[in-house]
Amino acid sequence: MTKGHPAVLDGAYDVEKVRADFPALALEVHGHPLTYLDNAASAQKPVQVLERMRHAYEAEYSNVHRGLHYLANAMTEAFEGARESARRFLNAASQDEIIFTRSGTGSINLVANSLGQSIGEGDEIILSIMEHHSNIVPWHFLRERKGAVIKWAPVREDGSFDFEAFEQLLTPRTKIVAITHMSNVLGTVTPIKEIVRAAHAVGAKVVVDGCQASVHLPVDVRDLDVDFYAVTGHKLYGPTGIGLLYGKRALLAEMPPYEGGGEMIREVEEGRVTYAEPPHRFEAGTPAIVQAIGLGAALDYMDLIGREAIAAHEHDLSVYAHQQLGALNSLRIIGTAKDKGAIVAFEMKGAHPHDVATVIDRYGVAVRAGTHCAQPLLARYGTTATCRASFALYNTRSDVDRLVAALLKAQDLFS
């Protein structure tokens, strides 16, 4: 893969050249330029992804793995090439450790349903209070159906992860620690290496929700020593309907399949069935082929720009956004942990977040409003909803300024 996007060839970060790759950013909304700050929910797509998917449908399309004709071979090569892009993106040791799923949610459910078969009554699962519902509800299934005990690791008032309190929760009965790498509300980055080290010391497996962190941070699953790492395609500038699960090869080889069907089997007889080796053991049926290829193109695109460069650009935006929004007396910012990601959750005095989001939309500013699928976290802060502005590799300081200007309009309306 050729290194070097035109935006970063001179060592700087030319965000306008990045923005030129994203057709949606040229849209106008209600007569205003689109200011898209809903990236934590789903990111826009570059032409490199859109064109790669179109080519796959137009010039390569067939089913994968089992055909012997030209198109089947071309599509299989492109599909497995996307798996290699994912391996490289996460620095997994082998393509066998990369499973294509339908989403980050699908990845976590795979682990919960497969690894969870060994969970018994009284076994403990530790979550953080920051978790997205996708990393809560599958573990509640094990509480309901298997008698597992869920324990909650807290956050401090500024949103930072309370590692000392987490350590106190670990016992010999702890079997699984399921935790976000970056909060989708607070932007808090958790100390995954330390969490893994402590969890492994009591024999627990660690499942990491990386759906936010993988967008904003360089991720090295071998350095982190995580057992499982889940990501989703649509936040990574790829399509919907596709996600990834990294799992250590030895663990995957011991786990029973999650779904049954074609591709995940070795032999099927009337009286028995044997299963394929990972990753195919966990990829039953025809996969989301073109979506996987699109995700591979998105990961290659991010690598082309450079993930350290992306992280530095987004850090600057995060600092600037906190400065500008913090100057508005009507706002309460929730989550100010050190070195947090480019996400800002806030409330406006005297106004419901849904009303705020509706008003600023009239000025072309798109933010998310609601629970952000994190109700336990919002309850910890004594609220039921917030607005959330989340930034991406194509956002600018001008986007922050337009957000502030729109919020001032809303403030005048609600005051």
Residue pairs with C-beta under 8 A, 6 or more apart in sequence:
1 300
1 303
1 304
2 304
3 303
3 304
4 304
5 17
5 18
5 301
5 304
5 305
5 306
6 14
6 17
7 13
7 14
7 15
7 17
7 18
7 305
8 14
8 305
8 306
8 309
13 309
13 312
13 313
15 313
15 393
15 394
15 395
15 396
18 305
18 393
18 394
19 25
19 394
19 396
21 46
21 47
21 48
21 301
21 394
22 44
22 45
22 46
22 47
22 394
23 47
23 50
24 34
24 36
24 44
24 45
25 34
25 36
25 44
25 394
26 34
27 33
27 34
28 34
28 364
29 361
29 364
29 366
30 361
30 362
30 363
30 364
31 364
32 363
32 364
32 365
32 402
33 364
33 402
34 364
34 366
35 363
35 364
35 365
35 366
35 399
35 402
35 403
35 406
36 44
36 366
36 392
36 395
36 399
37 365
37 366
37 367
37 389
37 390
37 391
37 395
37 399
37 403
38 366
38 367
38 368
38 388
38 390
39 215
39 235
39 390
39 391
39 392
39 395
40 184
40 212
40 235
40 343
40 368
40 372
40 388
40 390
41 235
41 368
41 390
42 234
42 235
42 240
43 215
43 234
43 235
43 236
43 237
43 392
44 237
44 392
44 394
45 237
45 238
45 239
45 298
46 237
46 298
46 301
48 297
48 298
48 300
48 301
49 237
49 238
49 239
49 294
49 297
49 298
49 301
52 293
52 294
52 296
52 297
53 239
53 290
53 291
53 293
53 294
53 297
56 75
56 78
56 289
56 290
56 293
56 294
57 290
60 71
60 74
60 75
60 78
61 71
61 75
61 289
61 290
62 69
62 71
62 72
62 74
62 75
63 72
63 75
63 286
63 289
64 72
64 75
64 76
64 79
64 286
64 287
64 289
65 72
65 76
65 263
65 280
66 72
66 263
67 73
67 76
75 289
78 293
78 296
79 287
79 289
79 292
79 293
80 95
81 293
81 296
82 292
82 293
82 295
82 296
82 297
82 299
83 95
83 98
83 100
83 279
83 292
83 296
84 95
84 296
85 295
85 296
85 297
85 299
85 300
86 92
86 98
86 244
86 295
86 296
86 299
87 94
87 95
87 97
87 98
88 299
88 303
89 214
89 219
89 299
89 302
89 303
90 98
90 214
90 219
90 220
90 221
90 229
90 231
90 244
90 246
91 219
91 220
91 221
91 222
91 223
92 98
92 221
92 222
92 246
93 222
93 249
94 249
95 279
96 249
96 252
96 277
96 278
96 279
97 246
97 247
97 248
97 249
97 252
97 278
97 279
98 244
98 245
98 246
98 279
99 107
99 110
99 244
99 245
99 246
99 247
99 252
99 278
99 279
99 282
99 283
100 242
100 243
100 244
100 279
100 283
100 287
100 288
100 292
101 107
101 110
101 230
101 242
101 243
101 244
101 245
101 282
102 241
102 242
102 243
102 288
103 232
103 233
103 234
103 240
103 241
103 242
103 243
104 134
104 209
104 210
104 211
104 230
104 231
104 232
104 235
104 243
105 134
105 232
105 243
106 243
106 245
107 228
107 230
107 231
107 232
107 243
107 244
107 245
108 134
108 135
108 138
108 178
108 207
108 209
108 230
109 138
109 258
110 245
110 258
110 282
111 138
111 207
111 228
111 230
111 245
111 247
112 138
112 139
112 141
112 142
112 207
113 138
113 258
114 255
114 256
114 257
114 258
114 282
115 176
115 205
115 207
115 228
115 251
115 255
116 138
116 141
116 142
116 146
116 176
117 256
118 175
119 125
119 142
119 146
119 148
119 175
119 176
120 146
120 147
120 148
121 146
121 147
121 148
122 147
122 148
122 149
122 173
123 146
123 147
123 148
123 149
123 173
123 175
124 148
124 149
124 150
124 151
124 169
124 171
124 173
124 174
124 175
124 176
125 139
125 142
125 143
125 148
125 149
125 150
125 151
125 174
125 175
125 176
125 177
125 178
126 150
126 151
126 152
126 153
126 166
126 169
126 170
126 174
126 176
126 177
126 178
126 179
126 199
126 204
127 135
127 136
127 139
127 150
127 151
127 152
127 153
127 178
127 179
128 152
128 153
128 154
128 155
128 161
128 166
128 179
128 180
128 190
129 152
129 153
129 154
129 155
129 376
129 377
129 380
130 155
130 161
130 180
130 183
130 185
130 186
130 188
130 190
130 374
130 377
131 178
131 179
131 180
131 209
131 374
131 376
131 377
132 180
132 184
132 209
132 211
132 372
132 373
132 374
133 373
133 374
133 375
134 209
134 211
134 373
135 178
135 179
135 180
135 207
135 209
136 376
139 148
139 150
139 176
139 178
140 150
142 148
143 149
143 150
148 175
149 173
151 169
151 174
152 169
152 376
153 161
153 162
153 165
153 166
153 169
153 179
154 162
154 165
154 380
155 161
155 162
155 186
155 188
155 377
155 380
156 162
156 337
158 335
158 336
158 337
159 183
159 186
159 187
159 188
159 334
159 335
159 336
159 337
159 340
160 188
160 337
160 338
161 188
161 190
161 191
161 337
163 191
163 194
163 195
166 195
166 198
167 198
170 198
170 199
170 201
170 202
170 204
171 202
172 202
172 203
174 199
174 202
174 203
174 204
175 203
175 204
175 205
176 204
176 205
176 206
176 207
177 195
177 199
177 204
177 205
177 206
177 207
178 206
178 207
178 208
178 209
179 190
179 192
179 195
179 206
179 207
179 208
179 209
180 190
180 208
180 209
180 212
180 213
181 189
181 190
181 192
181 208
181 209
181 210
181 212
181 213
181 214
181 217
181 219
181 229
182 188
182 189
182 190
182 210
182 212
182 213
182 216
182 217
182 341
182 343
183 190
183 212
183 335
183 341
183 343
183 374
183 377
184 211
184 212
184 343
184 372
184 373
184 374
185 334
185 335
185 343
185 345
185 372
185 374
185 377
185 378
185 386
185 388
186 334
186 335
186 337
186 340
186 343
186 345
186 377
187 318
187 335
187 337
187 340
187 341
187 342
187 343
187 344
187 345
188 335
188 337
188 340
188 341
189 213
189 217
189 337
189 339
189 340
189 341
192 206
192 208
192 224
192 226
193 223
193 224
193 225
195 206
196 206
196 224
196 225
196 226
196 227
197 225
199 205
199 206
200 206
200 225
205 227
205 228
205 251
206 226
206 227
206 228
207 226
207 227
207 228
207 230
208 224
208 226
208 228
208 229
208 230
209 230
210 219
210 229
210 230
210 231
211 230
211 231
211 232
211 235
212 235
212 341
212 343
213 219
213 341
214 229
214 231
214 235
214 236
215 235
215 236
215 392
216 310
216 311
216 314
216 341
216 342
217 307
217 311
217 341
218 307
218 308
218 311
219 229
221 229
221 246
226 246
227 247
227 248
227 251
228 245
228 246
228 247
228 248
228 251
229 245
229 246
230 243
230 244
230 245
230 246
231 243
231 244
232 242
232 243
232 244
233 239
233 240
233 241
233 242
233 243
233 244
233 291
233 294
233 295
233 298
234 240
234 242
236 295
236 298
236 299
236 302
237 298
237 301
237 302
237 392
237 393
238 291
238 294
238 295
238 297
238 298
238 299
239 290
239 291
239 294
239 295
240 291
241 288
241 291
242 288
242 291
242 292
242 294
242 295
244 295
245 282
247 255
247 278
249 278
252 278
252 279
252 281
252 282
253 277
253 278
255 282
256 275
257 264
257 275
257 281
257 282
257 284
258 282
258 284
259 282
259 284
259 285
260 273
260 284
261 284
261 285
262 284
262 285
262 286
263 276
263 280
263 283
263 284
263 285
263 286
263 287
264 275
264 276
264 280
264 281
264 282
264 283
264 284
265 273
265 274
265 275
265 276
266 274
266 275
266 276
267 273
267 274
275 281
302 310
302 393
305 393
310 393
313 393
314 341
314 342
314 391
314 392
314 393
314 395
315 342
316 397
317 342
317 391
317 395
317 396
317 397
317 399
317 400
318 340
318 341
318 342
318 343
318 344
318 391
320 397
320 400
321 342
321 344
321 389
321 391
321 400
321 403
322 333
322 336
322 344
324 400
324 401
324 404
325 331
325 333
325 344
325 346
325 389
325 400
325 403
325 404
325 407
326 333
328 404
328 407
328 408
328 411
330 348
330 349
330 350
330 411
330 415
331 346
331 347
331 348
331 349
331 407
332 346
332 347
332 349
333 344
333 345
333 346
334 345
334 346
334 347
334 381
334 383
334 386
335 343
335 344
335 345
342 390
342 391
342 392
342 395
343 388
343 389
343 390
343 391
344 388
344 389
344 390
345 372
345 386
345 387
345 388
346 386
346 387
346 388
346 389
347 353
347 383
347 386
347 387
348 356
348 387
348 407
348 410
348 411
348 414
350 414
350 415
351 410
351 414
352 385
353 369
353 370
353 385
353 386
353 387
354 369
354 370
354 385
355 410
355 414
356 369
356 387
356 407
356 410
356 414
357 367
357 368
357 369
357 387
359 406
359 409
359 410
359 413
360 367
360 403
360 406
360 407
360 409
360 410
363 402
363 405
363 406
363 409
364 402
364 406
365 402
365 403
365 406
367 387
367 388
367 389
367 390
367 403
368 387
368 388
368 390
369 385
369 386
369 387
369 388
370 385
371 378
371 384
371 385
372 378
372 386
372 388
375 384
378 384
378 385
378 386
389 403
391 399
